[in-house]
Amino acid sequence: MSKYTLKALRANADMKQTEVAEKLGISTTTWSKWENKKRFPTVDQVEKISKLFNVAYDDIIFLP
């Protein structure tokens, strides 16, 4: 089982921060803060992220 950071998920999908933010209905600034671990998404937002990138909720890493 692989574990992924938000940055790795985005890079593997060959997407820009603006594209991910648009698909999730958030600002680019919010996504950037999540990637840089300055803020963290809610449970509902993590579910949307897991669906967008087709990975299990538990496979997303939020710790440094």
PyMOL Python script that loads the backbone (N, CA, C, O; Angstrom):
from pymol import cmd

cmd.read_pdbstr("""\
ATOM      1  N   MET A   1       0.845  -1.177   0.000  1.00  0.00           N
ATOM      2  CA  MET A   1       0.000   0.000   0.000  1.00  0.00           C
ATOM      3  C   MET A   1       0.893   1.245   0.000  1.00  0.00           C
ATOM      4  O   MET A   1       1.774   1.380   0.850  1.00  0.00           O
ATOM      5  N   SER A   2       0.670   2.126  -0.928  1.00  0.00           N
ATOM      6  CA  SER A   2       1.442   3.357  -1.031  1.00  0.00           C
ATOM      7  C   SER A   2       0.759   4.477  -0.263  1.00  0.00           C
ATOM      8  O   SER A   2      -0.460   4.489  -0.092  1.00  0.00           O
ATOM      9  N   LYS A   3       1.577   5.415   0.193  1.00  0.00           N
ATOM     10  CA  LYS A   3       1.079   6.613   0.867  1.00  0.00           C
ATOM     11  C   LYS A   3       1.517   7.809   0.034  1.00  0.00           C
ATOM     12  O   LYS A   3       2.608   7.808  -0.536  1.00  0.00           O
ATOM     13  N   TYR A   4       0.669   8.827  -0.036  1.00  0.00           N
ATOM     14  CA  TYR A   4       0.939   9.968  -0.899  1.00  0.00           C
ATOM     15  C   TYR A   4       0.731  11.289  -0.174  1.00  0.00           C
ATOM     16  O   TYR A   4      -0.213  11.436   0.603  1.00  0.00           O
ATOM     17  N   THR A   5       1.609  12.246  -0.429  1.00  0.00           N
ATOM     18  CA  THR A   5       1.370  13.610   0.016  1.00  0.00           C
ATOM     19  C   THR A   5       0.476  14.280  -1.018  1.00  0.00           C
ATOM     20  O   THR A   5       0.325  13.775  -2.131  1.00  0.00           O
ATOM     21  N   LEU A   6      -0.110  15.400  -0.661  1.00  0.00           N
ATOM     22  CA  LEU A   6      -0.947  16.122  -1.617  1.00  0.00           C
ATOM     23  C   LEU A   6      -0.133  16.576  -2.822  1.00  0.00           C
ATOM     24  O   LEU A   6      -0.607  16.529  -3.957  1.00  0.00           O
ATOM     25  N   LYS A   7       1.080  17.010  -2.569  1.00  0.00           N
ATOM     26  CA  LYS A   7       1.943  17.462  -3.666  1.00  0.00           C
ATOM     27  C   LYS A   7       2.247  16.310  -4.619  1.00  0.00           C
ATOM     28  O   LYS A   7       2.241  16.493  -5.836  1.00  0.00           O
ATOM     29  N   ALA A   8       2.513  15.131  -4.075  1.00  0.00           N
ATOM     30  CA  ALA A   8       2.806  13.963  -4.909  1.00  0.00           C
ATOM     31  C   ALA A   8       1.581  13.552  -5.725  1.00  0.00           C
ATOM     32  O   ALA A   8       1.702  13.198  -6.897  1.00  0.00           O
ATOM     33  N   LEU A   9       0.415  13.599  -5.109  1.00  0.00           N
ATOM     34  CA  LEU A   9      -0.809  13.261  -5.843  1.00  0.00           C
ATOM     35  C   LEU A   9      -0.999  14.197  -7.030  1.00  0.00           C
ATOM     36  O   LEU A   9      -1.305  13.760  -8.139  1.00  0.00           O
ATOM     37  N   ARG A  10      -0.815  15.485  -6.782  1.00  0.00           N
ATOM     38  CA  ARG A  10      -0.990  16.476  -7.844  1.00  0.00           C
ATOM     39  C   ARG A  10       0.043  16.291  -8.937  1.00  0.00           C
ATOM     40  O   ARG A  10      -0.287  16.341 -10.122  1.00  0.00           O
ATOM     41  N   ALA A  11       1.296  16.078  -8.549  1.00  0.00           N
ATOM     42  CA  ALA A  11       2.375  15.904  -9.528  1.00  0.00           C
ATOM     43  C   ALA A  11       2.156  14.636 -10.359  1.00  0.00           C
ATOM     44  O   ALA A  11       2.349  14.647 -11.575  1.00  0.00           O
ATOM     45  N   ASN A  12       1.758  13.556  -9.708  1.00  0.00           N
ATOM     46  CA  ASN A  12       1.508  12.299 -10.428  1.00  0.00           C
ATOM     47  C   ASN A  12       0.368  12.436 -11.427  1.00  0.00           C
ATOM     48  O   ASN A  12       0.345  11.750 -12.449  1.00  0.00           O
ATOM     49  N   ALA A  13      -0.576  13.322 -11.129  1.00  0.00           N
ATOM     50  CA  ALA A  13      -1.704  13.559 -12.033  1.00  0.00           C
ATOM     51  C   ALA A  13      -1.364  14.615 -13.084  1.00  0.00           C
ATOM     52  O   ALA A  13      -2.184  14.930 -13.946  1.00  0.00           O
ATOM     53  N   ASP A  14      -0.148  15.157 -13.004  1.00  0.00           N
ATOM     54  CA  ASP A  14       0.310  16.195 -13.934  1.00  0.00           C
ATOM     55  C   ASP A  14      -0.668  17.374 -13.964  1.00  0.00           C
ATOM     56  O   ASP A  14      -1.065  17.858 -15.024  1.00  0.00           O
ATOM     57  N   MET A  15      -1.036  17.813 -12.763  1.00  0.00           N
ATOM     58  CA  MET A  15      -1.968  18.933 -12.636  1.00  0.00           C
ATOM     59  C   MET A  15      -1.289  20.105 -11.946  1.00  0.00           C
ATOM     60  O   MET A  15      -0.368  19.923 -11.149  1.00  0.00           O
ATOM     61  N   LYS A  16      -1.749  21.296 -12.256  1.00  0.00           N
ATOM     62  CA  LYS A  16      -1.285  22.510 -11.587  1.00  0.00           C
ATOM     63  C   LYS A  16      -2.169  22.750 -10.369  1.00  0.00           C
ATOM     64  O   LYS A  16      -3.292  22.253 -10.288  1.00  0.00           O
ATOM     65  N   GLN A  17      -1.637  23.525  -9.421  1.00  0.00           N
ATOM     66  CA  GLN A  17      -2.414  23.839  -8.224  1.00  0.00           C
ATOM     67  C   GLN A  17      -3.749  24.480  -8.581  1.00  0.00           C
ATOM     68  O   GLN A  17      -4.768  24.195  -7.952  1.00  0.00           O
ATOM     69  N   THR A  18      -3.743  25.341  -9.587  1.00  0.00           N
ATOM     70  CA  THR A  18      -4.985  26.013  -9.987  1.00  0.00           C
ATOM     71  C   THR A  18      -6.024  25.016 -10.492  1.00  0.00           C
ATOM     72  O   THR A  18      -7.216  25.182 -10.237  1.00  0.00           O
ATOM     73  N   GLU A  19      -5.583  23.990 -11.199  1.00  0.00           N
ATOM     74  CA  GLU A  19      -6.506  22.975 -11.720  1.00  0.00           C
ATOM     75  C   GLU A  19      -7.144  22.174 -10.587  1.00  0.00           C
ATOM     76  O   GLU A  19      -8.352  21.934 -10.581  1.00  0.00           O
ATOM     77  N   VAL A  20      -6.314  21.766  -9.633  1.00  0.00           N
ATOM     78  CA  VAL A  20      -6.822  20.983  -8.503  1.00  0.00           C
ATOM     79  C   VAL A  20      -7.802  21.826  -7.691  1.00  0.00           C
ATOM     80  O   VAL A  20      -8.889  21.368  -7.337  1.00  0.00           O
ATOM     81  N   ALA A  21      -7.407  23.054  -7.405  1.00  0.00           N
ATOM     82  CA  ALA A  21      -8.266  23.941  -6.617  1.00  0.00           C
ATOM     83  C   ALA A  21      -9.620  24.130  -7.291  1.00  0.00           C
ATOM     84  O   ALA A  21     -10.660  24.087  -6.633  1.00  0.00           O
ATOM     85  N   GLU A  22      -9.604  24.337  -8.589  1.00  0.00           N
ATOM     86  CA  GLU A  22     -10.853  24.528  -9.330  1.00  0.00           C
ATOM     87  C   GLU A  22     -11.747  23.293  -9.240  1.00  0.00           C
ATOM     88  O   GLU A  22     -12.953  23.410  -9.026  1.00  0.00           O
ATOM     89  N   LYS A  23     -11.160  22.120  -9.402  1.00  0.00           N
ATOM     90  CA  LYS A  23     -11.938  20.873  -9.353  1.00  0.00           C
ATOM     91  C   LYS A  23     -12.522  20.612  -7.963  1.00  0.00           C
ATOM     92  O   LYS A  23     -13.578  19.994  -7.828  1.00  0.00           O
ATOM     93  N   LEU A  24     -11.814  21.096  -6.923  1.00  0.00           N
ATOM     94  CA  LEU A  24     -12.282  20.890  -5.555  1.00  0.00           C
ATOM     95  C   LEU A  24     -13.168  22.029  -5.053  1.00  0.00           C
ATOM     96  O   LEU A  24     -13.775  21.925  -3.987  1.00  0.00           O
ATOM     97  N   GLY A  25     -13.240  23.114  -5.824  1.00  0.00           N
ATOM     98  CA  GLY A  25     -14.057  24.257  -5.417  1.00  0.00           C
ATOM     99  C   GLY A  25     -13.451  25.067  -4.292  1.00  0.00           C
ATOM    100  O   GLY A  25     -14.162  25.612  -3.447  1.00  0.00           O
ATOM    101  N   ILE A  26     -12.113  25.143  -4.289  1.00  0.00           N
ATOM    102  CA  ILE A  26     -11.392  25.914  -3.269  1.00  0.00           C
ATOM    103  C   ILE A  26     -10.456  26.889  -3.970  1.00  0.00           C
ATOM    104  O   ILE A  26     -10.293  26.835  -5.189  1.00  0.00           O
ATOM    105  N   SER A  27      -9.843  27.778  -3.200  1.00  0.00           N
ATOM    106  CA  SER A  27      -8.891  28.715  -3.792  1.00  0.00           C
ATOM    107  C   SER A  27      -7.530  28.041  -3.965  1.00  0.00           C
ATOM    108  O   SER A  27      -7.210  27.062  -3.290  1.00  0.00           O
ATOM    109  N   THR A  28      -6.748  28.586  -4.876  1.00  0.00           N
ATOM    110  CA  THR A  28      -5.386  28.083  -5.077  1.00  0.00           C
ATOM    111  C   THR A  28      -4.569  28.276  -3.806  1.00  0.00           C
ATOM    112  O   THR A  28      -3.728  27.443  -3.470  1.00  0.00           O
ATOM    113  N   THR A  29      -4.817  29.373  -3.102  1.00  0.00           N
ATOM    114  CA  THR A  29      -4.111  29.642  -1.846  1.00  0.00           C
ATOM    115  C   THR A  29      -4.399  28.551  -0.821  1.00  0.00           C
ATOM    116  O   THR A  29      -3.492  28.093  -0.125  1.00  0.00           O
ATOM    117  N   THR A  30      -5.642  28.139  -0.728  1.00  0.00           N
ATOM    118  CA  THR A  30      -6.007  27.072   0.212  1.00  0.00           C
ATOM    119  C   THR A  30      -5.283  25.786  -0.136  1.00  0.00           C
ATOM    120  O   THR A  30      -4.724  25.138   0.748  1.00  0.00           O
ATOM    121  N   TRP A  31      -5.281  25.401  -1.411  1.00  0.00           N
ATOM    122  CA  TRP A  31      -4.582  24.178  -1.817  1.00  0.00           C
ATOM    123  C   TRP A  31      -3.094  24.278  -1.488  1.00  0.00           C
ATOM    124  O   TRP A  31      -2.503  23.324  -0.981  1.00  0.00           O
ATOM    125  N   SER A  32      -2.497  25.418  -1.771  1.00  0.00           N
ATOM    126  CA  SER A  32      -1.073  25.622  -1.495  1.00  0.00           C
ATOM    127  C   SER A  32      -0.783  25.454  -0.002  1.00  0.00           C
ATOM    128  O   SER A  32       0.212  24.834   0.373  1.00  0.00           O
ATOM    129  N   LYS A  33      -1.639  25.997   0.836  1.00  0.00           N
ATOM    130  CA  LYS A  33      -1.449  25.858   2.289  1.00  0.00           C
ATOM    131  C   LYS A  33      -1.566  24.399   2.716  1.00  0.00           C
ATOM    132  O   LYS A  33      -0.841  23.946   3.602  1.00  0.00           O
ATOM    133  N   TRP A  34      -2.478  23.667   2.087  1.00  0.00           N
ATOM    134  CA  TRP A  34      -2.595  22.238   2.396  1.00  0.00           C
ATOM    135  C   TRP A  34      -1.336  21.495   1.977  1.00  0.00           C
ATOM    136  O   TRP A  34      -0.817  20.673   2.732  1.00  0.00           O
ATOM    137  N   GLU A  35      -0.845  21.779   0.780  1.00  0.00           N
ATOM    138  CA  GLU A  35       0.365  21.103   0.285  1.00  0.00           C
ATOM    139  C   GLU A  35       1.560  21.383   1.181  1.00  0.00           C
ATOM    140  O   GLU A  35       2.397  20.509   1.406  1.00  0.00           O
ATOM    141  N   ASN A  36       1.635  22.608   1.691  1.00  0.00           N
ATOM    142  CA  ASN A  36       2.771  23.022   2.508  1.00  0.00           C
ATOM    143  C   ASN A  36       2.538  22.804   3.999  1.00  0.00           C
ATOM    144  O   ASN A  36       3.328  23.244   4.835  1.00  0.00           O
ATOM    145  N   LYS A  37       1.450  22.123   4.318  1.00  0.00           N
ATOM    146  CA  LYS A  37       1.113  21.733   5.693  1.00  0.00           C
ATOM    147  C   LYS A  37       0.974  22.926   6.635  1.00  0.00           C
ATOM    148  O   LYS A  37       1.288  22.832   7.822  1.00  0.00           O
ATOM    149  N   LYS A  38       0.502  24.049   6.094  1.00  0.00           N
ATOM    150  CA  LYS A  38       0.233  25.228   6.917  1.00  0.00           C
ATOM    151  C   LYS A  38      -1.216  25.215   7.404  1.00  0.00           C
ATOM    152  O   LYS A  38      -1.551  25.855   8.401  1.00  0.00           O
ATOM    153  N   ARG A  39      -2.064  24.484   6.694  1.00  0.00           N
ATOM    154  CA  ARG A  39      -3.462  24.257   7.050  1.00  0.00           C
ATOM    155  C   ARG A  39      -3.808  22.847   6.605  1.00  0.00           C
ATOM    156  O   ARG A  39      -3.067  22.225   5.844  1.00  0.00           O
ATOM    157  N   PHE A  40      -4.940  22.348   7.087  1.00  0.00           N
ATOM    158  CA  PHE A  40      -5.331  20.986   6.755  1.00  0.00           C
ATOM    159  C   PHE A  40      -6.789  20.936   6.318  1.00  0.00           C
ATOM    160  O   PHE A  40      -7.625  21.659   6.860  1.00  0.00           O
ATOM    161  N   PRO A  41      -7.095  20.092   5.348  1.00  0.00           N
ATOM    162  CA  PRO A  41      -8.472  19.970   4.869  1.00  0.00           C
ATOM    163  C   PRO A  41      -9.361  19.256   5.885  1.00  0.00           C
ATOM    164  O   PRO A  41      -8.883  18.525   6.752  1.00  0.00           O
ATOM    165  N   THR A  42     -10.655  19.485   5.754  1.00  0.00           N
ATOM    166  CA  THR A  42     -11.632  18.791   6.596  1.00  0.00           C
ATOM    167  C   THR A  42     -11.793  17.355   6.091  1.00  0.00           C
ATOM    168  O   THR A  42     -11.282  17.000   5.028  1.00  0.00           O
ATOM    169  N   VAL A  43     -12.494  16.553   6.850  1.00  0.00           N
ATOM    170  CA  VAL A  43     -12.753  15.167   6.452  1.00  0.00           C
ATOM    171  C   VAL A  43     -13.484  15.137   5.111  1.00  0.00           C
ATOM    172  O   VAL A  43     -13.140  14.344   4.234  1.00  0.00           O
ATOM    173  N   ASP A  44     -14.483  15.988   4.951  1.00  0.00           N
ATOM    174  CA  ASP A  44     -15.221  16.039   3.681  1.00  0.00           C
ATOM    175  C   ASP A  44     -14.308  16.415   2.520  1.00  0.00           C
ATOM    176  O   ASP A  44     -14.427  15.864   1.426  1.00  0.00           O
ATOM    177  N   GLN A  45     -13.401  17.348   2.761  1.00  0.00           N
ATOM    178  CA  GLN A  45     -12.478  17.766   1.707  1.00  0.00           C
ATOM    179  C   GLN A  45     -11.502  16.646   1.355  1.00  0.00           C
ATOM    180  O   GLN A  45     -11.158  16.465   0.186  1.00  0.00           O
ATOM    181  N   VAL A  46     -11.058  15.899   2.356  1.00  0.00           N
ATOM    182  CA  VAL A  46     -10.158  14.773   2.089  1.00  0.00           C
ATOM    183  C   VAL A  46     -10.873  13.715   1.250  1.00  0.00           C
ATOM    184  O   VAL A  46     -10.263  13.097   0.378  1.00  0.00           O
ATOM    185  N   GLU A  47     -12.140  13.510   1.505  1.00  0.00           N
ATOM    186  CA  GLU A  47     -12.912  12.560   0.696  1.00  0.00           C
ATOM    187  C   GLU A  47     -12.966  13.006  -0.762  1.00  0.00           C
ATOM    188  O   GLU A  47     -12.851  12.182  -1.670  1.00  0.00           O
ATOM    189  N   LYS A  48     -13.141  14.306  -0.987  1.00  0.00           N
ATOM    190  CA  LYS A  48     -13.150  14.836  -2.355  1.00  0.00           C
ATOM    191  C   LYS A  48     -11.784  14.650  -3.015  1.00  0.00           C
ATOM    192  O   LYS A  48     -11.695  14.312  -4.195  1.00  0.00           O
ATOM    193  N   ILE A  49     -10.725  14.875  -2.242  1.00  0.00           N
ATOM    194  CA  ILE A  49      -9.360  14.704  -2.761  1.00  0.00           C
ATOM    195  C   ILE A  49      -9.138  13.244  -3.148  1.00  0.00           C
ATOM    196  O   ILE A  49      -8.596  12.955  -4.214  1.00  0.00           O
ATOM    197  N   SER A  50      -9.555  12.333  -2.281  1.00  0.00           N
ATOM    198  CA  SER A  50      -9.347  10.906  -2.569  1.00  0.00           C
ATOM    199  C   SER A  50     -10.091  10.482  -3.831  1.00  0.00           C
ATOM    200  O   SER A  50      -9.587   9.670  -4.608  1.00  0.00           O
ATOM    201  N   LYS A  51     -11.281  11.025  -4.036  1.00  0.00           N
ATOM    202  CA  LYS A  51     -12.044  10.706  -5.248  1.00  0.00           C
ATOM    203  C   LYS A  51     -11.397  11.319  -6.484  1.00  0.00           C
ATOM    204  O   LYS A  51     -11.312  10.675  -7.529  1.00  0.00           O
ATOM    205  N   LEU A  52     -10.943  12.561  -6.365  1.00  0.00           N
ATOM    206  CA  LEU A  52     -10.314  13.240  -7.499  1.00  0.00           C
ATOM    207  C   LEU A  52      -9.093  12.469  -7.993  1.00  0.00           C
ATOM    208  O   LEU A  52      -8.903  12.299  -9.197  1.00  0.00           O
ATOM    209  N   PHE A  53      -8.265  12.003  -7.052  1.00  0.00           N
ATOM    210  CA  PHE A  53      -7.023  11.328  -7.422  1.00  0.00           C
ATOM    211  C   PHE A  53      -7.141   9.800  -7.413  1.00  0.00           C
ATOM    212  O   PHE A  53      -6.166   9.095  -7.676  1.00  0.00           O
ATOM    213  N   ASN A  54      -8.336   9.298  -7.109  1.00  0.00           N
ATOM    214  CA  ASN A  54      -8.593   7.859  -7.125  1.00  0.00           C
ATOM    215  C   ASN A  54      -7.642   7.079  -6.209  1.00  0.00           C
ATOM    216  O   ASN A  54      -7.051   6.074  -6.605  1.00  0.00           O
ATOM    217  N   VAL A  55      -7.515   7.571  -4.985  1.00  0.00           N
ATOM    218  CA  VAL A  55      -6.719   6.885  -3.963  1.00  0.00           C
ATOM    219  C   VAL A  55      -7.578   6.732  -2.711  1.00  0.00           C
ATOM    220  O   VAL A  55      -8.544   7.469  -2.517  1.00  0.00           O
ATOM    221  N   ALA A  56      -7.226   5.789  -1.884  1.00  0.00           N
ATOM    222  CA  ALA A  56      -7.957   5.586  -0.636  1.00  0.00           C
ATOM    223  C   ALA A  56      -7.690   6.745   0.322  1.00  0.00           C
ATOM    224  O   ALA A  56      -6.590   7.294   0.375  1.00  0.00           O
ATOM    225  N   TYR A  57      -8.712   7.092   1.063  1.00  0.00           N
ATOM    226  CA  TYR A  57      -8.637   8.148   2.074  1.00  0.00           C
ATOM    227  C   TYR A  57      -7.419   7.943   2.977  1.00  0.00           C
ATOM    228  O   TYR A  57      -6.690   8.890   3.276  1.00  0.00           O
ATOM    229  N   ASP A  58      -7.208   6.704   3.406  1.00  0.00           N
ATOM    230  CA  ASP A  58      -6.121   6.379   4.336  1.00  0.00           C
ATOM    231  C   ASP A  58      -4.735   6.440   3.706  1.00  0.00           C
ATOM    232  O   ASP A  58      -3.733   6.385   4.419  1.00  0.00           O
ATOM    233  N   ASP A  59      -4.662   6.552   2.399  1.00  0.00           N
ATOM    234  CA  ASP A  59      -3.366   6.589   1.717  1.00  0.00           C
ATOM    235  C   ASP A  59      -2.830   8.003   1.526  1.00  0.00           C
ATOM    236  O   ASP A  59      -1.770   8.192   0.929  1.00  0.00           O
ATOM    237  N   ILE A  60      -3.555   8.992   2.026  1.00  0.00           N
ATOM    238  CA  ILE A  60      -3.111  10.379   1.898  1.00  0.00           C
ATOM    239  C   ILE A  60      -2.407  10.782   3.187  1.00  0.00           C
ATOM    240  O   ILE A  60      -2.948  10.617   4.280  1.00  0.00           O
ATOM    241  N   ILE A  61      -1.194  11.312   3.046  1.00  0.00           N
ATOM    242  CA  ILE A  61      -0.364  11.703   4.185  1.00  0.00           C
ATOM    243  C   ILE A  61      -0.482  13.205   4.413  1.00  0.00           C
ATOM    244  O   ILE A  61      -0.388  13.993   3.472  1.00  0.00           O
ATOM    245  N   PHE A  62      -0.690  13.597   5.674  1.00  0.00           N
ATOM    246  CA  PHE A  62      -0.758  15.014   6.010  1.00  0.00           C
ATOM    247  C   PHE A  62       0.331  15.445   6.979  1.00  0.00           C
ATOM    248  O   PHE A  62       0.447  16.632   7.285  1.00  0.00           O
ATOM    249  N   LEU A  63       1.119  14.516   7.460  1.00  0.00           N
ATOM    250  CA  LEU A  63       2.190  14.854   8.395  1.00  0.00           C
ATOM    251  C   LEU A  63       3.472  15.136   7.632  1.00  0.00           C
ATOM    252  O   LEU A  63       3.698  14.585   6.554  1.00  0.00           O
ATOM    253  N   PRO A  64       4.321  16.009   8.201  1.00  0.00           N
ATOM    254  CA  PRO A  64       5.596  16.324   7.514  1.00  0.00           C
ATOM    255  C   PRO A  64       6.523  15.136   7.412  1.00  0.00           C
ATOM    256  O   PRO A  64       7.619  15.254   6.864  1.00  0.00           O
TER     257      PRO A  64
END
""", "prot")
cmd.dss("prot")
cmd.show_as("cartoon", "prot")
cmd.util.cbc("prot")
cmd.orient("prot")
